[in-house]
Amino acid sequence: MPDRPRAPPRAWQRMLSGRRLDLLDPSPLDVEITDIAHGLARVARWNGQTVGRNAYSVAQHTLLVDQIVEATDPDLGAKARLAVMLHDAPEYVIGDLISPFKALLGGRYQEIEARLLTAIHRRFGVKTPLPARLQAKIKAGDRTAAYYEAITLAGFTDTEARRYFGRPRGPNPADLDLEPWPAVLAERRFLKRFNTLAKRADRG
């Protein structure tokens, strides 16, 4: 008797909202900001290799990047700020892989990540692809945040951090809150900031 064909592997993630997000063909209709906030608040940056009682979450990192971008470009519009808040949003589904591992995985990982980000942007009315200038601003803010996280939380020396993330630009380091927050607090603060920006964007 011939073997029955195997079913294809599951490629979707069930969310607490009840949505079912397909990783290979994500629909904007299956994206909810509450799922994003909940997930990012529970995903650890730096593979969890950070000081403190709590993991330093992607949600808290996102708010740090938002703070840095606001300090360097205070006139950036609300719609562009939503793009800042969503720059790591695919990680609520696929987790936060450290950069060296992403490089080893190569194009397939990047393709899935880009597809998810496009669906997320469409769900919240963010222009896709992002303008190159905005992408550069987000990247600069992300690298500055990574520098401060590296030396404050992840055990890097200043020399190492500058080598991999560059010279930091942005607010006074004393104004940055790098004490890792509990997940419930990171989730609440992420949602509050996102909803504030979304209301501003809707008003035009």
PyMOL commands that place a pseudoatom at each C-alpha (Angstrom):
pseudoatom trace, name=CA, resn=MET, resi=1, chain=A, elem=C, hetatm=0, pos=[0.000, 0.000, 0.000]
pseudoatom trace, name=CA, resn=PRO, resi=2, chain=A, elem=C, hetatm=0, pos=[1.570, 3.348, -0.985]
pseudoatom trace, name=CA, resn=ASP, resi=3, chain=A, elem=C, hetatm=0, pos=[2.446, 5.814, 1.745]
pseudoatom trace, name=CA, resn=ARG, resi=4, chain=A, elem=C, hetatm=0, pos=[-0.028, 8.628, 2.207]
pseudoatom trace, name=CA, resn=PRO, resi=5, chain=A, elem=C, hetatm=0, pos=[1.422, 12.023, 1.224]
pseudoatom trace, name=CA, resn=ARG, resi=6, chain=A, elem=C, hetatm=0, pos=[2.544, 14.042, 4.182]
pseudoatom trace, name=CA, resn=ALA, resi=7, chain=A, elem=C, hetatm=0, pos=[0.722, 17.245, 4.967]
pseudoatom trace, name=CA, resn=PRO, resi=8, chain=A, elem=C, hetatm=0, pos=[2.826, 20.368, 4.476]
pseudoatom trace, name=CA, resn=PRO, resi=9, chain=A, elem=C, hetatm=0, pos=[4.370, 21.727, 7.688]
pseudoatom trace, name=CA, resn=ARG, resi=10, chain=A, elem=C, hetatm=0, pos=[2.336, 24.303, 9.581]
pseudoatom trace, name=CA, resn=ALA, resi=11, chain=A, elem=C, hetatm=0, pos=[3.372, 27.815, 8.552]
pseudoatom trace, name=CA, resn=TRP, resi=12, chain=A, elem=C, hetatm=0, pos=[1.010, 29.871, 10.674]
pseudoatom trace, name=CA, resn=GLN, resi=13, chain=A, elem=C, hetatm=0, pos=[1.024, 31.228, 14.210]
pseudoatom trace, name=CA, resn=ARG, resi=14, chain=A, elem=C, hetatm=0, pos=[-2.077, 31.398, 16.392]
pseudoatom trace, name=CA, resn=MET, resi=15, chain=A, elem=C, hetatm=0, pos=[-2.369, 34.731, 18.213]
pseudoatom trace, name=CA, resn=LEU, resi=16, chain=A, elem=C, hetatm=0, pos=[-4.073, 35.470, 21.516]
pseudoatom trace, name=CA, resn=SER, resi=17, chain=A, elem=C, hetatm=0, pos=[-6.477, 37.763, 19.663]
pseudoatom trace, name=CA, resn=GLY, resi=18, chain=A, elem=C, hetatm=0, pos=[-7.712, 34.682, 17.810]
pseudoatom trace, name=CA, resn=ARG, resi=19, chain=A, elem=C, hetatm=0, pos=[-6.012, 35.674, 14.553]
pseudoatom trace, name=CA, resn=ARG, resi=20, chain=A, elem=C, hetatm=0, pos=[-4.028, 33.086, 12.592]
pseudoatom trace, name=CA, resn=LEU, resi=21, chain=A, elem=C, hetatm=0, pos=[-1.070, 34.698, 10.843]
pseudoatom trace, name=CA, resn=ASP, resi=22, chain=A, elem=C, hetatm=0, pos=[0.440, 32.852, 7.878]
pseudoatom trace, name=CA, resn=LEU, resi=23, chain=A, elem=C, hetatm=0, pos=[4.216, 33.350, 7.841]
pseudoatom trace, name=CA, resn=LEU, resi=24, chain=A, elem=C, hetatm=0, pos=[4.522, 32.634, 4.119]
pseudoatom trace, name=CA, resn=ASP, resi=25, chain=A, elem=C, hetatm=0, pos=[1.555, 34.705, 2.983]
pseudoatom trace, name=CA, resn=PRO, resi=26, chain=A, elem=C, hetatm=0, pos=[0.731, 37.147, 5.798]
pseudoatom trace, name=CA, resn=SER, resi=27, chain=A, elem=C, hetatm=0, pos=[-2.479, 39.133, 5.461]
pseudoatom trace, name=CA, resn=PRO, resi=28, chain=A, elem=C, hetatm=0, pos=[-2.811, 42.639, 6.944]
pseudoatom trace, name=CA, resn=LEU, resi=29, chain=A, elem=C, hetatm=0, pos=[-6.257, 41.533, 8.144]
pseudoatom trace, name=CA, resn=ASP, resi=30, chain=A, elem=C, hetatm=0, pos=[-4.597, 39.080, 10.545]
pseudoatom trace, name=CA, resn=VAL, resi=31, chain=A, elem=C, hetatm=0, pos=[-2.370, 41.721, 12.166]
pseudoatom trace, name=CA, resn=GLU, resi=32, chain=A, elem=C, hetatm=0, pos=[-3.454, 43.267, 15.484]
pseudoatom trace, name=CA, resn=ILE, resi=33, chain=A, elem=C, hetatm=0, pos=[-1.471, 45.830, 17.460]
pseudoatom trace, name=CA, resn=THR, resi=34, chain=A, elem=C, hetatm=0, pos=[-2.408, 44.112, 20.736]
pseudoatom trace, name=CA, resn=ASP, resi=35, chain=A, elem=C, hetatm=0, pos=[-0.731, 40.918, 19.503]
pseudoatom trace, name=CA, resn=ILE, resi=36, chain=A, elem=C, hetatm=0, pos=[2.342, 42.881, 18.430]
pseudoatom trace, name=CA, resn=ALA, resi=37, chain=A, elem=C, hetatm=0, pos=[2.634, 44.674, 21.777]
pseudoatom trace, name=CA, resn=HIS, resi=38, chain=A, elem=C, hetatm=0, pos=[2.097, 41.469, 23.742]
pseudoatom trace, name=CA, resn=GLY, resi=39, chain=A, elem=C, hetatm=0, pos=[4.650, 39.546, 21.727]
pseudoatom trace, name=CA, resn=LEU, resi=40, chain=A, elem=C, hetatm=0, pos=[7.368, 42.204, 21.599]
pseudoatom trace, name=CA, resn=ALA, resi=41, chain=A, elem=C, hetatm=0, pos=[7.106, 42.763, 25.356]
pseudoatom trace, name=CA, resn=ARG, resi=42, chain=A, elem=C, hetatm=0, pos=[8.004, 39.093, 25.834]
pseudoatom trace, name=CA, resn=VAL, resi=43, chain=A, elem=C, hetatm=0, pos=[10.789, 38.792, 23.258]
pseudoatom trace, name=CA, resn=ALA, resi=44, chain=A, elem=C, hetatm=0, pos=[14.234, 39.375, 24.765]
pseudoatom trace, name=CA, resn=ARG, resi=45, chain=A, elem=C, hetatm=0, pos=[16.871, 41.469, 23.054]
pseudoatom trace, name=CA, resn=TRP, resi=46, chain=A, elem=C, hetatm=0, pos=[20.471, 40.163, 23.021]
pseudoatom trace, name=CA, resn=ASN, resi=47, chain=A, elem=C, hetatm=0, pos=[19.220, 36.564, 23.433]
pseudoatom trace, name=CA, resn=GLY, resi=48, chain=A, elem=C, hetatm=0, pos=[18.471, 37.435, 27.052]
pseudoatom trace, name=CA, resn=GLN, resi=49, chain=A, elem=C, hetatm=0, pos=[22.174, 38.005, 27.820]
pseudoatom trace, name=CA, resn=THR, resi=50, chain=A, elem=C, hetatm=0, pos=[21.510, 41.249, 29.690]
pseudoatom trace, name=CA, resn=VAL, resi=51, chain=A, elem=C, hetatm=0, pos=[21.775, 42.404, 33.271]
pseudoatom trace, name=CA, resn=GLY, resi=52, chain=A, elem=C, hetatm=0, pos=[18.775, 42.962, 35.517]
pseudoatom trace, name=CA, resn=ARG, resi=53, chain=A, elem=C, hetatm=0, pos=[15.905, 40.955, 36.970]
pseudoatom trace, name=CA, resn=ASN, resi=54, chain=A, elem=C, hetatm=0, pos=[13.811, 41.291, 33.817]
pseudoatom trace, name=CA, resn=ALA, resi=55, chain=A, elem=C, hetatm=0, pos=[14.644, 40.550, 30.208]
pseudoatom trace, name=CA, resn=TYR, resi=56, chain=A, elem=C, hetatm=0, pos=[15.246, 43.666, 28.114]
pseudoatom trace, name=CA, resn=SER, resi=57, chain=A, elem=C, hetatm=0, pos=[12.404, 43.393, 25.622]
pseudoatom trace, name=CA, resn=VAL, resi=58, chain=A, elem=C, hetatm=0, pos=[12.039, 44.361, 21.991]
pseudoatom trace, name=CA, resn=ALA, resi=59, chain=A, elem=C, hetatm=0, pos=[9.070, 46.521, 23.045]
pseudoatom trace, name=CA, resn=GLN, resi=60, chain=A, elem=C, hetatm=0, pos=[11.292, 48.556, 25.382]
pseudoatom trace, name=CA, resn=HIS, resi=61, chain=A, elem=C, hetatm=0, pos=[13.992, 48.754, 22.702]
pseudoatom trace, name=CA, resn=THR, resi=62, chain=A, elem=C, hetatm=0, pos=[11.397, 50.081, 20.242]
pseudoatom trace, name=CA, resn=LEU, resi=63, chain=A, elem=C, hetatm=0, pos=[10.430, 52.870, 22.624]
pseudoatom trace, name=CA, resn=LEU, resi=64, chain=A, elem=C, hetatm=0, pos=[14.110, 53.719, 23.059]
pseudoatom trace, name=CA, resn=VAL, resi=65, chain=A, elem=C, hetatm=0, pos=[14.558, 53.983, 19.279]
pseudoatom trace, name=CA, resn=ASP, resi=66, chain=A, elem=C, hetatm=0, pos=[11.442, 56.169, 19.137]
pseudoatom trace, name=CA, resn=GLN, resi=67, chain=A, elem=C, hetatm=0, pos=[12.909, 58.454, 21.802]
pseudoatom trace, name=CA, resn=ILE, resi=68, chain=A, elem=C, hetatm=0, pos=[16.228, 58.721, 19.961]
pseudoatom trace, name=CA, resn=VAL, resi=69, chain=A, elem=C, hetatm=0, pos=[14.591, 59.438, 16.594]
pseudoatom trace, name=CA, resn=GLU, resi=70, chain=A, elem=C, hetatm=0, pos=[12.366, 62.070, 18.204]
pseudoatom trace, name=CA, resn=ALA, resi=71, chain=A, elem=C, hetatm=0, pos=[15.420, 63.762, 19.703]
pseudoatom trace, name=CA, resn=THR, resi=72, chain=A, elem=C, hetatm=0, pos=[17.313, 63.795, 16.406]
pseudoatom trace, name=CA, resn=ASP, resi=73, chain=A, elem=C, hetatm=0, pos=[14.334, 64.704, 14.185]
pseudoatom trace, name=CA, resn=PRO, resi=74, chain=A, elem=C, hetatm=0, pos=[11.551, 66.327, 16.261]
pseudoatom trace, name=CA, resn=ASP, resi=75, chain=A, elem=C, hetatm=0, pos=[9.637, 67.413, 13.140]
pseudoatom trace, name=CA, resn=LEU, resi=76, chain=A, elem=C, hetatm=0, pos=[9.118, 63.889, 11.838]
pseudoatom trace, name=CA, resn=GLY, resi=77, chain=A, elem=C, hetatm=0, pos=[5.397, 63.319, 11.211]
pseudoatom trace, name=CA, resn=ALA, resi=78, chain=A, elem=C, hetatm=0, pos=[3.164, 60.877, 13.080]
pseudoatom trace, name=CA, resn=LYS, resi=79, chain=A, elem=C, hetatm=0, pos=[2.870, 58.461, 10.143]
pseudoatom trace, name=CA, resn=ALA, resi=80, chain=A, elem=C, hetatm=0, pos=[6.652, 58.213, 9.926]
pseudoatom trace, name=CA, resn=ARG, resi=81, chain=A, elem=C, hetatm=0, pos=[6.797, 57.684, 13.689]
pseudoatom trace, name=CA, resn=LEU, resi=82, chain=A, elem=C, hetatm=0, pos=[4.456, 54.732, 13.302]
pseudoatom trace, name=CA, resn=ALA, resi=83, chain=A, elem=C, hetatm=0, pos=[7.091, 53.243, 11.000]
pseudoatom trace, name=CA, resn=VAL, resi=84, chain=A, elem=C, hetatm=0, pos=[9.648, 53.735, 13.773]
pseudoatom trace, name=CA, resn=MET, resi=85, chain=A, elem=C, hetatm=0, pos=[7.373, 51.944, 16.242]
pseudoatom trace, name=CA, resn=LEU, resi=86, chain=A, elem=C, hetatm=0, pos=[6.918, 49.046, 13.810]
pseudoatom trace, name=CA, resn=HIS, resi=87, chain=A, elem=C, hetatm=0, pos=[10.527, 48.650, 12.679]
pseudoatom trace, name=CA, resn=ASP, resi=88, chain=A, elem=C, hetatm=0, pos=[11.000, 45.405, 14.648]
pseudoatom trace, name=CA, resn=ALA, resi=89, chain=A, elem=C, hetatm=0, pos=[7.339, 44.345, 14.631]
pseudoatom trace, name=CA, resn=PRO, resi=90, chain=A, elem=C, hetatm=0, pos=[7.896, 41.068, 12.697]
pseudoatom trace, name=CA, resn=GLU, resi=91, chain=A, elem=C, hetatm=0, pos=[9.744, 39.824, 15.771]
pseudoatom trace, name=CA, resn=TYR, resi=92, chain=A, elem=C, hetatm=0, pos=[6.414, 39.340, 17.562]
pseudoatom trace, name=CA, resn=VAL, resi=93, chain=A, elem=C, hetatm=0, pos=[6.067, 36.297, 15.297]
pseudoatom trace, name=CA, resn=ILE, resi=94, chain=A, elem=C, hetatm=0, pos=[9.610, 35.184, 14.449]
pseudoatom trace, name=CA, resn=GLY, resi=95, chain=A, elem=C, hetatm=0, pos=[11.533, 36.328, 17.533]
pseudoatom trace, name=CA, resn=ASP, resi=96, chain=A, elem=C, hetatm=0, pos=[14.639, 38.495, 17.767]
pseudoatom trace, name=CA, resn=LEU, resi=97, chain=A, elem=C, hetatm=0, pos=[17.618, 36.715, 16.256]
pseudoatom trace, name=CA, resn=ILE, resi=98, chain=A, elem=C, hetatm=0, pos=[20.995, 38.261, 16.964]
pseudoatom trace, name=CA, resn=SER, resi=99, chain=A, elem=C, hetatm=0, pos=[22.620, 39.911, 13.947]
pseudoatom trace, name=CA, resn=PRO, resi=100, chain=A, elem=C, hetatm=0, pos=[25.420, 37.313, 13.508]
pseudoatom trace, name=CA, resn=PHE, resi=101, chain=A, elem=C, hetatm=0, pos=[22.839, 34.517, 13.272]
pseudoatom trace, name=CA, resn=LYS, resi=102, chain=A, elem=C, hetatm=0, pos=[20.685, 36.501, 10.809]
pseudoatom trace, name=CA, resn=ALA, resi=103, chain=A, elem=C, hetatm=0, pos=[23.743, 36.891, 8.599]
pseudoatom trace, name=CA, resn=LEU, resi=104, chain=A, elem=C, hetatm=0, pos=[24.343, 33.133, 8.683]
pseudoatom trace, name=CA, resn=LEU, resi=105, chain=A, elem=C, hetatm=0, pos=[20.718, 32.373, 7.725]
pseudoatom trace, name=CA, resn=GLY, resi=106, chain=A, elem=C, hetatm=0, pos=[20.878, 34.758, 4.780]
pseudoatom trace, name=CA, resn=GLY, resi=107, chain=A, elem=C, hetatm=0, pos=[18.189, 35.598, 2.260]
pseudoatom trace, name=CA, resn=ARG, resi=108, chain=A, elem=C, hetatm=0, pos=[15.350, 33.245, 3.247]
pseudoatom trace, name=CA, resn=TYR, resi=109, chain=A, elem=C, hetatm=0, pos=[15.045, 34.765, 6.716]
pseudoatom trace, name=CA, resn=GLN, resi=110, chain=A, elem=C, hetatm=0, pos=[15.191, 38.292, 5.327]
pseudoatom trace, name=CA, resn=GLU, resi=111, chain=A, elem=C, hetatm=0, pos=[12.511, 37.456, 2.760]
pseudoatom trace, name=CA, resn=ILE, resi=112, chain=A, elem=C, hetatm=0, pos=[10.087, 36.221, 5.432]
pseudoatom trace, name=CA, resn=GLU, resi=113, chain=A, elem=C, hetatm=0, pos=[10.850, 39.188, 7.685]
pseudoatom trace, name=CA, resn=ALA, resi=114, chain=A, elem=C, hetatm=0, pos=[10.274, 41.665, 4.834]
pseudoatom trace, name=CA, resn=ARG, resi=115, chain=A, elem=C, hetatm=0, pos=[6.983, 40.009, 3.871]
pseudoatom trace, name=CA, resn=LEU, resi=116, chain=A, elem=C, hetatm=0, pos=[5.726, 40.254, 7.451]
pseudoatom trace, name=CA, resn=LEU, resi=117, chain=A, elem=C, hetatm=0, pos=[6.779, 43.892, 7.752]
pseudoatom trace, name=CA, resn=THR, resi=118, chain=A, elem=C, hetatm=0, pos=[4.974, 44.780, 4.525]
pseudoatom trace, name=CA, resn=ALA, resi=119, chain=A, elem=C, hetatm=0, pos=[1.746, 43.222, 5.835]
pseudoatom trace, name=CA, resn=ILE, resi=120, chain=A, elem=C, hetatm=0, pos=[2.148, 45.069, 9.139]
pseudoatom trace, name=CA, resn=HIS, resi=121, chain=A, elem=C, hetatm=0, pos=[2.757, 48.395, 7.398]
pseudoatom trace, name=CA, resn=ARG, resi=122, chain=A, elem=C, hetatm=0, pos=[-0.320, 47.927, 5.215]
pseudoatom trace, name=CA, resn=ARG, resi=123, chain=A, elem=C, hetatm=0, pos=[-2.453, 47.096, 8.239]
pseudoatom trace, name=CA, resn=PHE, resi=124, chain=A, elem=C, hetatm=0, pos=[-1.629, 50.446, 9.824]
pseudoatom trace, name=CA, resn=GLY, resi=125, chain=A, elem=C, hetatm=0, pos=[-1.502, 52.604, 6.710]
pseudoatom trace, name=CA, resn=VAL, resi=126, chain=A, elem=C, hetatm=0, pos=[2.264, 53.048, 6.591]
pseudoatom trace, name=CA, resn=LYS, resi=127, chain=A, elem=C, hetatm=0, pos=[3.686, 53.605, 3.108]
pseudoatom trace, name=CA, resn=THR, resi=128, chain=A, elem=C, hetatm=0, pos=[5.560, 50.593, 1.796]
pseudoatom trace, name=CA, resn=PRO, resi=129, chain=A, elem=C, hetatm=0, pos=[8.351, 50.407, 0.923]
pseudoatom trace, name=CA, resn=LEU, resi=130, chain=A, elem=C, hetatm=0, pos=[9.505, 53.140, 3.261]
pseudoatom trace, name=CA, resn=PRO, resi=131, chain=A, elem=C, hetatm=0, pos=[11.281, 56.131, 1.737]
pseudoatom trace, name=CA, resn=ALA, resi=132, chain=A, elem=C, hetatm=0, pos=[15.051, 55.661, 1.837]
pseudoatom trace, name=CA, resn=ARG, resi=133, chain=A, elem=C, hetatm=0, pos=[15.502, 58.752, 4.019]
pseudoatom trace, name=CA, resn=LEU, resi=134, chain=A, elem=C, hetatm=0, pos=[13.124, 57.397, 6.663]
pseudoatom trace, name=CA, resn=GLN, resi=135, chain=A, elem=C, hetatm=0, pos=[14.770, 53.976, 6.547]
pseudoatom trace, name=CA, resn=ALA, resi=136, chain=A, elem=C, hetatm=0, pos=[18.120, 55.679, 7.188]
pseudoatom trace, name=CA, resn=LYS, resi=137, chain=A, elem=C, hetatm=0, pos=[16.700, 57.577, 10.188]
pseudoatom trace, name=CA, resn=ILE, resi=138, chain=A, elem=C, hetatm=0, pos=[15.294, 54.399, 11.694]
pseudoatom trace, name=CA, resn=LYS, resi=139, chain=A, elem=C, hetatm=0, pos=[18.549, 52.540, 11.107]
pseudoatom trace, name=CA, resn=ALA, resi=140, chain=A, elem=C, hetatm=0, pos=[20.555, 55.324, 12.757]
pseudoatom trace, name=CA, resn=GLY, resi=141, chain=A, elem=C, hetatm=0, pos=[18.240, 55.350, 15.769]
pseudoatom trace, name=CA, resn=ASP, resi=142, chain=A, elem=C, hetatm=0, pos=[18.391, 51.569, 15.998]
pseudoatom trace, name=CA, resn=ARG, resi=143, chain=A, elem=C, hetatm=0, pos=[22.197, 51.559, 15.956]
pseudoatom trace, name=CA, resn=THR, resi=144, chain=A, elem=C, hetatm=0, pos=[22.384, 54.282, 18.601]
pseudoatom trace, name=CA, resn=ALA, resi=145, chain=A, elem=C, hetatm=0, pos=[19.975, 52.325, 20.805]
pseudoatom trace, name=CA, resn=ALA, resi=146, chain=A, elem=C, hetatm=0, pos=[22.052, 49.172, 20.267]
pseudoatom trace, name=CA, resn=TYR, resi=147, chain=A, elem=C, hetatm=0, pos=[25.202, 51.029, 21.318]
pseudoatom trace, name=CA, resn=TYR, resi=148, chain=A, elem=C, hetatm=0, pos=[23.696, 52.151, 24.642]
pseudoatom trace, name=CA, resn=GLU, resi=149, chain=A, elem=C, hetatm=0, pos=[22.114, 48.751, 25.274]
pseudoatom trace, name=CA, resn=ALA, resi=150, chain=A, elem=C, hetatm=0, pos=[25.423, 47.038, 24.520]
pseudoatom trace, name=CA, resn=ILE, resi=151, chain=A, elem=C, hetatm=0, pos=[27.502, 49.019, 27.000]
pseudoatom trace, name=CA, resn=THR, resi=152, chain=A, elem=C, hetatm=0, pos=[24.816, 49.306, 29.695]
pseudoatom trace, name=CA, resn=LEU, resi=153, chain=A, elem=C, hetatm=0, pos=[23.141, 45.905, 29.582]
pseudoatom trace, name=CA, resn=ALA, resi=154, chain=A, elem=C, hetatm=0, pos=[25.045, 43.412, 27.420]
pseudoatom trace, name=CA, resn=GLY, resi=155, chain=A, elem=C, hetatm=0, pos=[28.624, 43.611, 28.708]
pseudoatom trace, name=CA, resn=PHE, resi=156, chain=A, elem=C, hetatm=0, pos=[30.255, 45.279, 25.688]
pseudoatom trace, name=CA, resn=THR, resi=157, chain=A, elem=C, hetatm=0, pos=[33.170, 47.632, 26.140]
pseudoatom trace, name=CA, resn=ASP, resi=158, chain=A, elem=C, hetatm=0, pos=[32.858, 51.100, 24.669]
pseudoatom trace, name=CA, resn=THR, resi=159, chain=A, elem=C, hetatm=0, pos=[35.452, 50.178, 22.024]
pseudoatom trace, name=CA, resn=GLU, resi=160, chain=A, elem=C, hetatm=0, pos=[33.504, 47.083, 20.977]
pseudoatom trace, name=CA, resn=ALA, resi=161, chain=A, elem=C, hetatm=0, pos=[30.204, 48.943, 20.858]
pseudoatom trace, name=CA, resn=ARG, resi=162, chain=A, elem=C, hetatm=0, pos=[31.628, 51.734, 18.714]
pseudoatom trace, name=CA, resn=ARG, resi=163, chain=A, elem=C, hetatm=0, pos=[33.190, 49.207, 16.342]
pseudoatom trace, name=CA, resn=TYR, resi=164, chain=A, elem=C, hetatm=0, pos=[29.900, 47.395, 15.710]
pseudoatom trace, name=CA, resn=PHE, resi=165, chain=A, elem=C, hetatm=0, pos=[27.300, 50.149, 16.160]
pseudoatom trace, name=CA, resn=GLY, resi=166, chain=A, elem=C, hetatm=0, pos=[29.177, 53.379, 15.481]
pseudoatom trace, name=CA, resn=ARG, resi=167, chain=A, elem=C, hetatm=0, pos=[29.382, 56.601, 17.445]
pseudoatom trace, name=CA, resn=PRO, resi=168, chain=A, elem=C, hetatm=0, pos=[26.027, 57.251, 19.139]
pseudoatom trace, name=CA, resn=ARG, resi=169, chain=A, elem=C, hetatm=0, pos=[23.828, 60.208, 18.165]
pseudoatom trace, name=CA, resn=GLY, resi=170, chain=A, elem=C, hetatm=0, pos=[20.801, 61.470, 19.994]
pseudoatom trace, name=CA, resn=PRO, resi=171, chain=A, elem=C, hetatm=0, pos=[19.671, 62.438, 23.472]
pseudoatom trace, name=CA, resn=ASN, resi=172, chain=A, elem=C, hetatm=0, pos=[21.770, 62.748, 26.598]
pseudoatom trace, name=CA, resn=PRO, resi=173, chain=A, elem=C, hetatm=0, pos=[22.433, 59.185, 27.851]
pseudoatom trace, name=CA, resn=ALA, resi=174, chain=A, elem=C, hetatm=0, pos=[21.270, 60.315, 31.292]
pseudoatom trace, name=CA, resn=ASP, resi=175, chain=A, elem=C, hetatm=0, pos=[17.777, 60.799, 29.805]
pseudoatom trace, name=CA, resn=LEU, resi=176, chain=A, elem=C, hetatm=0, pos=[17.522, 57.183, 28.617]
pseudoatom trace, name=CA, resn=ASP, resi=177, chain=A, elem=C, hetatm=0, pos=[15.768, 54.564, 30.752]
pseudoatom trace, name=CA, resn=LEU, resi=178, chain=A, elem=C, hetatm=0, pos=[17.741, 51.356, 30.264]
pseudoatom trace, name=CA, resn=GLU, resi=179, chain=A, elem=C, hetatm=0, pos=[16.536, 49.547, 33.363]
pseudoatom trace, name=CA, resn=PRO, resi=180, chain=A, elem=C, hetatm=0, pos=[14.713, 46.490, 31.936]
pseudoatom trace, name=CA, resn=TRP, resi=181, chain=A, elem=C, hetatm=0, pos=[10.974, 46.688, 32.556]
pseudoatom trace, name=CA, resn=PRO, resi=182, chain=A, elem=C, hetatm=0, pos=[8.584, 43.856, 33.430]
pseudoatom trace, name=CA, resn=ALA, resi=183, chain=A, elem=C, hetatm=0, pos=[6.781, 42.545, 30.358]
pseudoatom trace, name=CA, resn=VAL, resi=184, chain=A, elem=C, hetatm=0, pos=[3.388, 43.907, 31.415]
pseudoatom trace, name=CA, resn=LEU, resi=185, chain=A, elem=C, hetatm=0, pos=[4.831, 47.413, 31.765]
pseudoatom trace, name=CA, resn=ALA, resi=186, chain=A, elem=C, hetatm=0, pos=[6.656, 47.249, 28.419]
pseudoatom trace, name=CA, resn=GLU, resi=187, chain=A, elem=C, hetatm=0, pos=[3.459, 46.066, 26.721]
pseudoatom trace, name=CA, resn=ARG, resi=188, chain=A, elem=C, hetatm=0, pos=[1.356, 48.840, 28.265]
pseudoatom trace, name=CA, resn=ARG, resi=189, chain=A, elem=C, hetatm=0, pos=[3.842, 51.584, 27.392]
pseudoatom trace, name=CA, resn=PHE, resi=190, chain=A, elem=C, hetatm=0, pos=[4.286, 50.317, 23.837]
pseudoatom trace, name=CA, resn=LEU, resi=191, chain=A, elem=C, hetatm=0, pos=[0.522, 50.267, 23.246]
pseudoatom trace, name=CA, resn=LYS, resi=192, chain=A, elem=C, hetatm=0, pos=[0.042, 53.723, 24.747]
pseudoatom trace, name=CA, resn=ARG, resi=193, chain=A, elem=C, hetatm=0, pos=[2.724, 55.276, 22.535]
pseudoatom trace, name=CA, resn=PHE, resi=194, chain=A, elem=C, hetatm=0, pos=[1.525, 53.503, 19.411]
pseudoatom trace, name=CA, resn=ASN, resi=195, chain=A, elem=C, hetatm=0, pos=[-2.103, 54.506, 19.956]
pseudoatom trace, name=CA, resn=THR, resi=196, chain=A, elem=C, hetatm=0, pos=[-1.091, 58.129, 20.583]
pseudoatom trace, name=CA, resn=LEU, resi=197, chain=A, elem=C, hetatm=0, pos=[0.804, 58.242, 17.291]
pseudoatom trace, name=CA, resn=ALA, resi=198, chain=A, elem=C, hetatm=0, pos=[-1.977, 56.427, 15.420]
pseudoatom trace, name=CA, resn=LYS, resi=199, chain=A, elem=C, hetatm=0, pos=[-4.516, 59.061, 16.551]
pseudoatom trace, name=CA, resn=ARG, resi=200, chain=A, elem=C, hetatm=0, pos=[-2.196, 61.851, 15.415]
pseudoatom trace, name=CA, resn=ALA, resi=201, chain=A, elem=C, hetatm=0, pos=[-1.704, 60.142, 12.051]
pseudoatom trace, name=CA, resn=ASP, resi=202, chain=A, elem=C, hetatm=0, pos=[-5.470, 59.775, 11.585]
pseudoatom trace, name=CA, resn=ARG, resi=203, chain=A, elem=C, hetatm=0, pos=[-5.922, 63.502, 12.193]
pseudoatom trace, name=CA, resn=GLY, resi=204, chain=A, elem=C, hetatm=0, pos=[-3.441, 64.112, 9.364]
for i in range(1, 204): cmd.bond("trace and resi %d" % i, "trace and resi %d" % (i + 1))
show_as sticks, trace
zoom trace
